[in-house]
Amino acid sequence: MIVYSDTSFLVSFLNEEDVNHAAARAMAATFDRHDFVLCEVHLLELPAAVRAAVHRAKSPVPEHIARRVINRFDRAVTSKLFQRKEISLVDSVNMARSLGDAHGWQKRHTTFDLWHLGAAWSLSAGAFLTFDRRQKGIATLLGMA
């Protein structure tokens, strides 16, 4: 089964100081024998989100920790801890737009929240790992564990 993780999950997984680190590791362990994938959405969003967290007004991430998380992510990509999969830009964006139209009027969803879901759908992911309840709800509707 293909396991897709959003950025919130990956940041927690890669940062032992994150409040959700233990939960991320435990969730990942339940899918131990499955294929964890990354795509272009992760490659673009994770480093940008971690750098942005350095500048948050409340609870900013110290720069040395942000750099460590990005470095661990890059090493995980290079060492193939996660399988890198190409996604169809057209399919993933169309699905993200469709999800935004269907769900964006009731709850706030960011562009990347929707694009992660569209990418997971286009990769036929069987599981979607996230700490975002809104994304989890949509992933469940799409049939992902």
C-alpha positions as CSV (number, residue, x, y, z in Angstrom):
1,M,0.0,0.0,0.0
2,I,1.2,3.5,-0.7
3,V,1.4,5.7,2.4
4,Y,1.4,9.5,1.8
5,S,2.4,11.9,4.6
6,D,1.6,15.6,4.6
7,T,4.1,18.2,5.8
8,S,2.8,18.4,9.4
9,F,3.4,14.7,9.8
10,L,6.9,14.8,8.2
11,V,8.1,17.7,10.3
12,S,7.0,15.9,13.5
13,F,8.5,12.7,12.3
14,L,11.9,14.3,11.6
15,N,12.1,16.5,14.7
16,E,12.4,14.8,18.0
17,E,11.7,18.1,19.8
18,D,8.2,18.3,18.1
19,V,5.2,17.8,20.4
20,N,3.9,15.1,17.9
21,H,7.2,13.3,17.3
22,A,6.3,10.2,19.3
23,A,2.9,10.0,17.7
24,A,4.4,10.4,14.2
25,R,6.9,7.6,14.9
26,A,4.1,5.4,16.3
27,M,1.8,6.0,13.3
28,A,4.7,5.3,10.8
29,A,5.4,2.1,12.6
30,T,1.9,0.8,11.9
31,F,2.7,1.1,8.2
32,D,6.2,-0.4,8.5
33,R,6.0,-2.8,5.6
34,H,4.3,-0.3,3.2
35,D,5.7,2.2,0.6
36,F,6.1,5.7,2.0
37,V,6.2,8.2,-0.8
38,L,7.3,11.7,-1.5
39,C,6.5,13.9,-4.5
40,E,7.1,17.4,-5.8
41,V,4.6,18.9,-3.3
42,H,6.8,17.8,-0.4
43,L,10.0,18.9,-2.1
44,L,8.5,22.4,-2.4
45,E,6.5,22.8,0.8
46,L,8.5,21.2,3.6
47,P,11.6,23.4,3.4
48,A,9.5,26.5,2.9
49,A,7.2,25.7,5.8
50,V,10.1,24.9,8.1
51,R,11.9,28.2,7.2
52,A,8.6,30.1,7.7
53,A,8.2,28.6,11.1
54,V,11.4,30.3,12.2
55,H,9.6,33.7,11.7
56,R,6.4,32.8,13.6
57,A,5.3,35.3,16.2
58,K,4.3,32.6,18.6
59,S,6.6,29.7,19.3
60,P,9.1,30.2,16.5
61,V,11.3,27.3,15.6
62,P,14.9,28.0,16.4
63,E,16.9,28.3,13.1
64,H,19.3,25.5,14.0
65,I,16.4,23.1,14.5
66,A,14.8,24.2,11.3
67,R,18.0,23.6,9.4
68,R,18.4,20.2,11.1
69,V,14.8,19.2,10.0
70,I,15.4,20.3,6.4
71,N,18.8,18.5,6.4
72,R,17.1,15.3,7.7
73,F,14.4,15.6,5.1
74,D,17.0,16.0,2.3
75,R,18.9,13.0,3.6
76,A,15.7,10.9,3.7
77,V,15.0,11.8,0.1
78,T,18.6,11.1,-1.0
79,S,18.8,7.8,0.9
80,K,15.4,6.7,-0.4
81,L,13.9,6.3,3.0
82,F,10.8,7.5,1.2
83,Q,10.2,6.6,-2.4
84,R,10.0,9.5,-4.7
85,K,7.1,9.4,-7.1
86,E,6.3,11.7,-9.9
87,I,2.7,13.0,-9.9
88,S,0.6,14.3,-12.7
89,L,0.5,18.0,-12.2
90,V,-2.7,18.2,-14.2
91,D,-4.4,15.4,-12.2
92,S,-3.3,16.5,-8.8
93,V,-4.1,20.2,-9.4
94,N,-7.5,19.3,-10.8
95,M,-8.3,17.1,-7.8
96,A,-7.1,19.8,-5.4
97,R,-9.4,22.3,-7.1
98,S,-12.3,19.9,-7.0
99,L,-11.7,19.2,-3.3
100,G,-11.5,23.0,-2.6
101,D,-14.8,23.5,-4.3
102,A,-16.4,20.7,-2.4
103,H,-14.9,21.4,1.0
104,G,-13.4,24.9,1.0
105,W,-16.7,26.6,1.7
106,Q,-17.3,24.9,5.0
107,K,-13.7,24.8,6.4
108,R,-10.5,26.6,5.8
109,H,-8.0,24.6,3.6
110,T,-4.7,26.0,2.4
111,T,-3.5,25.5,-1.1
112,F,-0.9,22.9,0.0
113,D,-3.4,21.1,2.2
114,L,-5.6,20.5,-0.9
115,W,-2.6,19.8,-3.2
116,H,-1.3,17.1,-0.8
117,L,-4.7,15.5,-0.9
118,G,-4.8,15.8,-4.7
119,A,-1.3,14.3,-5.0
120,A,-2.2,11.4,-2.6
121,W,-5.3,10.7,-4.6
122,S,-3.4,10.8,-7.9
123,L,-0.8,8.3,-6.5
124,S,-3.7,6.0,-5.3
125,A,-2.5,6.3,-1.7
126,G,-4.2,3.9,0.7
127,A,-3.2,5.9,3.7
128,F,-2.7,9.6,4.4
129,L,-0.7,10.5,7.5
130,T,-1.4,14.0,9.0
131,F,-2.0,15.9,12.2
132,D,-4.5,18.2,10.4
133,R,-8.1,17.1,11.3
134,R,-9.5,18.9,8.2
135,Q,-7.2,17.0,5.8
136,K,-7.8,13.7,7.7
137,G,-11.5,14.1,7.2
138,I,-11.2,14.6,3.4
139,A,-8.7,11.8,3.2
140,T,-11.1,9.5,4.9
141,L,-13.9,10.5,2.5
142,L,-11.5,9.6,-0.4
143,G,-11.1,6.1,1.1
144,M,-7.6,6.6,2.6
145,A,-6.8,5.2,6.1
